[in-house]
């Protein structure tokens, strides 16, 4: 594995210029999660907590397999469990998907973020939150097509999976991948991971999963976390994995054209005022107006 | 600003009470602070304004909604004070139909109007509606208070509803700023208006020229008229 250069930033939130327009993308990294090999042991969750030194409080049993019951500012990854009745075979399938940041090639969080430098994308594809620049507004939550970021009420900044950017920078795989006992989570370059996924998909197809496939959604330009799904034709059955994730058109309008239209509308109003005053001058009260008013008062007094 | 109006014994007419002026300026200060912090979150090039004014982005983020709450409360005061004088009247239609004369400053071609003309009524009602929209959508964007609002109302917005809130909040903010620019410009363009909100009085001539129907009512109350003093 190459040594990554995490400061090789290609996108910066709320910045007019992109940091690096011609990055070296030879080292695009990807985590591949093979859902068909996952046994739901949650070792990845434990490893994630250990490496990132997060200390979620002991939760409550709300009657589901997930623990905690949702992603939190202290839990960047979560095994999501679905009991699915396969209508074709009549089999009950236990679908387990490791949820977390997908590290989109076109990150919605970064698009929505108003704080300069709070969200960056490195040349290796990792999307990272820079906490000292984060203002805790929650716009990333609205930008994300996967409902991933969570705002901590301890320091009021947003948290999510970093794809262990600090480990990747020194040539290490993410903690979750390292801990996975069945190698359901593997890590490498995007090309390697696609090739690896192809062999896994061929294997699954040979064993009757004719809809097996790779989840690398193009609506967000592809992702740096990909899934091998045995039912790739219906990703929603995996605890609501979106079939065609895109940055919401609302967010595109708000943070795209909206910014320019809004600024132009306000600017033009000011310009209209300045021009109006330049061409027509002030609307002044005349001496005659004052005299008329004075007369009105006198008439009143005389009565 | 003495312009062509001479110092003399012109009368001054009471327009706003002390409490109305204080109320107005509280709203005005709140509005400007909201505008600066809001624009900072709206366009990255403007981020530096709010971050500098409030110290940092975190402070700007938490203080913006609280100023919003203060503005809504203080604007409610203005609303209650001013809405009776802002109810629509037939004269408004005539006034609006002569918009060309309004823009040209030819007040002699305009009908006599009461305390507010149709333009001022437009500012009043559009700000009232926009502030209500900004308040509701702003609550939906106030991430840290969403659990509290859920306790209060039983409603917790979905992420898509919050996206709508963001788009509507930004659009309404742009509109409210445009109306505010019109409001400020009109106060500057129509000379003699600003003392109404600083000293509480205008000259009789100002009333005669712009709000004659109102002036005719004011002169009936001797307490509303102050004689003498330099005019401006």
Interface residues (C-beta under 8 A of the other chain):
Chain A: X14 X15 X16 X114 X115 X116 X133 X135 X136 X137 X138 X139 X141 X142 X147 X151 X153 X156 X248 X250 X251 X253 X254 X258 X259 X261 X262 X263 X265 X266 X269 X270 X273 X276 X277 X280 X281 X282 X283 X284 X285 X286 X287 X288 X289 X290 X291 X292 X293 X294 X296 X297 X300
Chain B: X3 X4 X5 X6 X8 X9 X10 X11 X13 X40 X41 X42 X43 X44 X45 X47 X56 X57 X58 X60 X61 X62 X103 X104 X105 X107 X141 X143 X144 X159 X160 X162 X163 X164 X166 X167 X170 X171 X173 X174 X177 X178 X181 X182 X185 X188 X189 X190 X191 X192 X203 X204 X205 X206 X207 X208 X209 X215 X216 X219 X220 X225 X231
